[in-house]
Amino acid sequence: MKCVICKNGATKEGRTTVTFDRDGLTLVVKDVPAQVSAPIVAKIM
């Protein structure tokens, strides 16, 4: 899949962390399945 942000790179299946912040409360969800940019996957692994 082509990266929707940079329009140049490819994406791979991986995992990421999602952070939600509202009214002084922060919720962090780790290991969320996602299509991530290939250079990011290389750094994690």
Buried (B, 14 or more C-beta within 10 A) or exposed (E): EEBEEEEEEEBBEBEBEEEEEEEEEEEEEEEEEBEBBEEBBEEEE
